[in-house]
Amino acid sequence: MNYKKEIENIDKVLNELKLLKRELIATENKSEKSFKANGSIKQRQKASVDLNWQCMALDKQRKSTWKTILEADLKVSLDDCEYNPSGFHSYKHVVK
């Protein structure tokens, strides 16, 4: 994969992650609003319905984000490795 394509894929993933973050924040806000809802029965029901729709939107965004990550095909080996940038230097990298 060339660098330009990899950068484009990373930008797509970042955009999806931003959208996912926005949906998570909106879900949290609607959840609090639904939990603290007082007033008429209609107002409480509306807050509950809004939360249900938001949860559906969040689930869709999670799936969209994961699909984009998988399609980005950003392959990285997580095996331990050793780098030898010169004949005198050796650096072992262990993934934690």
Residue pairs with C-beta under 8 A, 6 or more apart in sequence:
1 73
6 74
9 71
9 72
9 73
9 74
10 72
10 74
12 68
12 72
13 65
13 68
13 69
13 72
13 74
16 61
16 64
16 65
16 68
16 69
17 65
19 61
19 64
19 65
20 61
20 62
20 65
23 54
23 57
23 58
23 61
23 62
24 58
26 54
26 57
26 58
27 51
27 54
27 55
27 57
27 58
30 47
30 50
30 51
30 54
31 51
33 47
33 50
33 51
34 44
34 47
34 48
34 50
34 51
37 43
37 44
37 47
37 48
38 44
78 95
79 95
80 92
80 93
80 94
80 95
81 92
81 93
82 90
82 91
82 92
82 93
83 90
83 91
83 92
83 93
84 90
84 91
85 91
